Amino acid sequence: MVDPQRDRSDRGRASSEFGAIVRYIVSAGISFVLDVVLFAVFQIALQAVMGRYSILVATVLARAISSFVNFLLNSYFVFKSQKKNAIYQYYALVVTQMTVSALAVYLLSFVFAVAPVAIKIPVEIVIFCANYLIQRFVIFSK
């Protein structure tokens, strides 16, 4: 026998989870655009002074700002959580994600003799999905 109360509850949870996933994608998109725009601005502004090093500095500055914006969006908009230690866990995830991405792209492009850009796309998709789960159930869990 179908329990209508439980059925409504299950649909509510599924709808809530779907909403969180959509908000996560929007948050990631906003952070991505911000990261690229800030990178371009910093790189152009620093190029005359720093030469090729402007790419590294612009990358770090842009990522520092865009990742903080992403943390705020994920904390308040996506997962609606204000855990006290979440920012430390979030930045541990950011560092881990960058390391895994770099190593995976390097190793897989070497093993499969494929251009790094071609490998980076599926690697980042897997990392994106894993990051959602880690943020949802660990970093911003209620």
Phi and psi in degrees as GROMACS dihedral restraints (atoms count N, CA, C in turn):
[ dihedral_restraints ]
;  ai    aj    ak    al  type     phi  dphi    fc
    3     4     5     6     1   -85.2    20    10
    4     5     6     7     1   129.4    20    10
    6     7     8     9     1   -92.4    20    10
    7     8     9    10     1   108.5    20    10
    9    10    11    12     1   -60.4    20    10
   10    11    12    13     1   -34.3    20    10
   12    13    14    15     1   -63.4    20    10
   13    14    15    16     1   -46.7    20    10
   15    16    17    18     1   -67.0    20    10
   16    17    18    19     1   -38.6    20    10
   18    19    20    21     1   -61.2    20    10
   19    20    21    22     1   -43.4    20    10
   21    22    23    24     1   -65.3    20    10
   22    23    24    25     1   -38.9    20    10
   24    25    26    27     1   -64.1    20    10
   25    26    27    28     1   -43.7    20    10
   27    28    29    30     1   -63.4    20    10
   28    29    30    31     1   -43.1    20    10
   30    31    32    33     1   -64.5    20    10
   31    32    33    34     1   -36.8    20    10
   33    34    35    36     1   -64.4    20    10
   34    35    36    37     1   -42.7    20    10
   36    37    38    39     1   -65.2    20    10
   37    38    39    40     1   -42.3    20    10
   39    40    41    42     1   -63.8    20    10
   40    41    42    43     1   -41.5    20    10
   42    43    44    45     1   -65.2    20    10
   43    44    45    46     1   -40.8    20    10
   45    46    47    48     1   -64.1    20    10
   46    47    48    49     1   -42.5    20    10
   48    49    50    51     1   -65.5    20    10
   49    50    51    52     1   -42.6    20    10
   51    52    53    54     1   -60.6    20    10
   52    53    54    55     1   -42.4    20    10
   54    55    56    57     1   -61.3    20    10
   55    56    57    58     1   -40.6    20    10
   57    58    59    60     1   -64.7    20    10
   58    59    60    61     1   -39.0    20    10
   60    61    62    63     1   -65.0    20    10
   61    62    63    64     1   -43.6    20    10
   63    64    65    66     1   -62.9    20    10
   64    65    66    67     1   -44.7    20    10
   66    67    68    69     1   -63.0    20    10
   67    68    69    70     1   -36.7    20    10
   69    70    71    72     1   -63.4    20    10
   70    71    72    73     1   -43.2    20    10
   72    73    74    75     1   -64.3    20    10
   73    74    75    76     1   -42.4    20    10
   75    76    77    78     1   -63.3    20    10
   76    77    78    79     1   -45.2    20    10
   78    79    80    81     1   -59.4    20    10
   79    80    81    82     1   -44.4    20    10
   81    82    83    84     1   -63.2    20    10
   82    83    84    85     1   -40.4    20    10
   84    85    86    87     1   -63.7    20    10
   85    86    87    88     1   -44.6    20    10
   87    88    89    90     1   -61.0    20    10
   88    89    90    91     1   -45.5    20    10
   90    91    92    93     1   -65.0    20    10
   91    92    93    94     1   -38.3    20    10
   93    94    95    96     1   -62.9    20    10
   94    95    96    97     1   -49.1    20    10
   96    97    98    99     1   -62.0    20    10
   97    98    99   100     1   -44.7    20    10
   99   100   101   102     1   -59.7    20    10
  100   101   102   103     1   -43.4    20    10
  102   103   104   105     1   -60.6    20    10
  103   104   105   106     1   -45.5    20    10
  105   106   107   108     1   -66.9    20    10
  106   107   108   109     1   -44.5    20    10
  108   109   110   111     1   -63.8    20    10
  109   110   111   112     1   -46.5    20    10
  111   112   113   114     1   -63.3    20    10
  112   113   114   115     1   -41.0    20    10
  114   115   116   117     1   -56.8    20    10
  115   116   117   118     1   -48.1    20    10
  117   118   119   120     1   -60.8    20    10
  118   119   120   121     1   -45.4    20    10
  120   121   122   123     1   -63.9    20    10
  121   122   123   124     1   -49.3    20    10
  123   124   125   126     1   -64.9    20    10
  124   125   126   127     1   -41.8    20    10
  126   127   128   129     1   -63.9    20    10
  127   128   129   130     1   -44.0    20    10
  129   130   131   132     1   -65.7    20    10
  130   131   132   133     1   -44.0    20    10
  132   133   134   135     1   -65.9    20    10
  133   134   135   136     1   -33.0    20    10
  135   136   137   138     1   -96.3    20    10
  136   137   138   139     1   -13.0    20    10
  138   139   140   141     1   -58.9    20    10
  139   140   141   142     1   -43.1    20    10
  141   142   143   144     1   -64.4    20    10
  142   143   144   145     1   -32.4    20    10
  144   145   146   147     1   -88.8    20    10
  145   146   147   148     1   -36.9    20    10
  147   148   149   150     1  -111.7    20    10
  148   149   150   151     1    -8.3    20    10
  150   151   152   153     1    61.5    20    10
  151   152   153   154     1  -135.0    20    10
  153   154   155   156     1   -63.8    20    10
  154   155   156   157     1   -26.6    20    10
  156   157   158   159     1   -66.3    20    10
  157   158   159   160     1   -16.3    20    10
  159   160   161   162     1   -61.0    20    10
  160   161   162   163     1   -28.3    20    10
  162   163   164   165     1   -65.3    20    10
  163   164   165   166     1   -46.9    20    10
  165   166   167   168     1   -63.8    20    10
  166   167   168   169     1   -49.0    20    10
  168   169   170   171     1   -64.1    20    10
  169   170   171   172     1   -42.7    20    10
  171   172   173   174     1   -62.8    20    10
  172   173   174   175     1   -38.7    20    10
  174   175   176   177     1   -62.9    20    10
  175   176   177   178     1   -48.0    20    10
  177   178   179   180     1   -64.7    20    10
  178   179   180   181     1   -46.0    20    10
  180   181   182   183     1   -63.5    20    10
  181   182   183   184     1   -46.0    20    10
  183   184   185   186     1   -63.4    20    10
  184   185   186   187     1   -43.0    20    10
  186   187   188   189     1   -68.9    20    10
  187   188   189   190     1   -36.2    20    10
  189   190   191   192     1   -61.3    20    10
  190   191   192   193     1   -44.8    20    10
  192   193   194   195     1   -72.3    20    10
  193   194   195   196     1   -48.5    20    10
  195   196   197   198     1   -66.4    20    10
  196   197   198   199     1   -33.5    20    10
  198   199   200   201     1   -71.3    20    10
  199   200   201   202     1   -34.1    20    10
  201   202   203   204     1   -67.9    20    10
  202   203   204   205     1   -42.0    20    10
  204   205   206   207     1   -61.0    20    10
  205   206   207   208     1   -42.4    20    10
  207   208   209   210     1   -62.5    20    10
  208   209   210   211     1   -40.9    20    10
  210   211   212   213     1   -59.0    20    10
  211   212   213   214     1   -47.5    20    10
  213   214   215   216     1   -62.8    20    10
  214   215   216   217     1   -44.7    20    10
  216   217   218   219     1   -61.4    20    10
  217   218   219   220     1   -45.6    20    10
  219   220   221   222     1   -66.9    20    10
  220   221   222   223     1   -39.0    20    10
  222   223   224   225     1   -67.3    20    10
  223   224   225   226     1   -49.0    20    10
  225   226   227   228     1   -95.1    20    10
  226   227   228   229     1   -33.3    20    10
  228   229   230   231     1   -99.3    20    10
  229   230   231   232     1   -45.7    20    10
  231   232   233   234     1   -80.8    20    10
  232   233   234   235     1   -58.5    20    10
  234   235   236   237     1  -102.0    20    10
  235   236   237   238     1   -10.2    20    10
  237   238   239   240     1    50.3    20    10
  238   239   240   241     1    56.8    20    10
  240   241   242   243     1  -133.7    20    10
  241   242   243   244     1   139.7    20    10
  243   244   245   246     1  -124.8    20    10
  244   245   246   247     1    48.8    20    10
  246   247   248   249     1   -62.5    20    10
  247   248   249   250     1   140.3    20    10
  249   250   251   252     1   -65.2    20    10
  250   251   252   253     1   -41.3    20    10
  252   253   254   255     1   -97.6    20    10
  253   254   255   256     1    11.4    20    10
  255   256   257   258     1   -61.1    20    10
  256   257   258   259     1   -37.2    20    10
  258   259   260   261     1   -64.5    20    10
  259   260   261   262     1   -35.3    20    10
  261   262   263   264     1   -68.4    20    10
  262   263   264   265     1   -43.3    20    10
  264   265   266   267     1   -64.5    20    10
  265   266   267   268     1   -40.3    20    10
  267   268   269   270     1   -61.0    20    10
  268   269   270   271     1   -47.7    20    10
  270   271   272   273     1   -71.6    20    10
  271   272   273   274     1   -28.0    20    10
  273   274   275   276     1   -63.6    20    10
  274   275   276   277     1   -39.8    20    10
  276   277   278   279     1   -65.9    20    10
  277   278   279   280     1   -41.5    20    10
  279   280   281   282     1   -59.2    20    10
  280   281   282   283     1   -46.7    20    10
  282   283   284   285     1   -65.2    20    10
  283   284   285   286     1   -43.7    20    10
  285   286   287   288     1   -61.7    20    10
  286   287   288   289     1   -43.9    20    10
  288   289   290   291     1   -60.6    20    10
  289   290   291   292     1   -45.5    20    10
  291   292   293   294     1   -63.2    20    10
  292   293   294   295     1   -40.9    20    10
  294   295   296   297     1   -65.6    20    10
  295   296   297   298     1   -48.4    20    10
  297   298   299   300     1   -61.2    20    10
  298   299   300   301     1   -43.0    20    10
  300   301   302   303     1   -60.4    20    10
  301   302   303   304     1   -50.3    20    10
  303   304   305   306     1   -61.8    20    10
  304   305   306   307     1   -46.4    20    10
  306   307   308   309     1   -65.9    20    10
  307   308   309   310     1   -43.1    20    10
  309   310   311   312     1   -63.9    20    10
  310   311   312   313     1   -45.1    20    10
  312   313   314   315     1   -64.1    20    10
  313   314   315   316     1   -44.6    20    10
  315   316   317   318     1   -60.3    20    10
  316   317   318   319     1   -52.8    20    10
  318   319   320   321     1   -68.1    20    10
  319   320   321   322     1   -46.5    20    10
  321   322   323   324     1   -67.0    20    10
  322   323   324   325     1   -36.3    20    10
  324   325   326   327     1   -67.9    20    10
  325   326   327   328     1   -32.0    20    10
  327   328   329   330     1   -73.4    20    10
  328   329   330   331     1   -49.1    20    10
  330   331   332   333     1   -62.4    20    10
  331   332   333   334     1   -44.4    20    10
  333   334   335   336     1   -94.6    20    10
  334   335   336   337     1     1.2    20    10
  336   337   338   339     1    50.2    20    10
  337   338   339   340     1    50.3    20    10
  339   340   341   342     1  -121.7    20    10
  340   341   342   343     1   152.1    20    10
  342   343   344   345     1   -58.7    20    10
  343   344   345   346     1   137.4    20    10
  345   346   347   348     1   -53.8    20    10
  346   347   348   349     1   -37.6    20    10
  348   349   350   351     1   -62.8    20    10
  349   350   351   352     1   -37.7    20    10
  351   352   353   354     1   -66.5    20    10
  352   353   354   355     1   -32.9    20    10
  354   355   356   357     1   -80.4    20    10
  355   356   357   358     1   -34.8    20    10
  357   358   359   360     1   -59.0    20    10
  358   359   360   361     1   -37.9    20    10
  360   361   362   363     1   -61.5    20    10
  361   362   363   364     1   -55.0    20    10
  363   364   365   366     1   -65.5    20    10
  364   365   366   367     1   -33.0    20    10
  366   367   368   369     1   -61.5    20    10
  367   368   369   370     1   -45.8    20    10
  369   370   371   372     1   -68.1    20    10
  370   371   372   373     1   -32.7    20    10
  372   373   374   375     1   -64.0    20    10
  373   374   375   376     1   -44.6    20    10
  375   376   377   378     1   -63.3    20    10
  376   377   378   379     1   -44.3    20    10
  378   379   380   381     1   -63.6    20    10
  379   380   381   382     1   -41.3    20    10
  381   382   383   384     1   -57.5    20    10
  382   383   384   385     1   -47.4    20    10
  384   385   386   387     1   -65.9    20    10
  385   386   387   388     1   -43.6    20    10
  387   388   389   390     1   -63.3    20    10
  388   389   390   391     1   -40.3    20    10
  390   391   392   393     1   -61.6    20    10
  391   392   393   394     1   -40.1    20    10
  393   394   395   396     1   -58.9    20    10
  394   395   396   397     1   -49.8    20    10
  396   397   398   399     1   -62.8    20    10
  397   398   399   400     1   -42.9    20    10
  399   400   401   402     1   -64.5    20    10
  400   401   402   403     1   -43.5    20    10
  402   403   404   405     1   -68.5    20    10
  403   404   405   406     1   -40.0    20    10
  405   406   407   408     1   -67.5    20    10
  406   407   408   409     1   -44.5    20    10
  408   409   410   411     1  -102.9    20    10
  409   410   411   412     1   -10.0    20    10
  411   412   413   414     1  -120.8    20    10
  412   413   414   415     1   -64.1    20    10
  414   415   416   417     1   -68.0    20    10
  415   416   417   418     1   -47.9    20    10
  417   418   419   420     1  -109.8    20    10
  418   419   420   421     1    23.6    20    10
  420   421   422   423     1   -64.8    20    10
  421   422   423   424     1   151.0    20    10
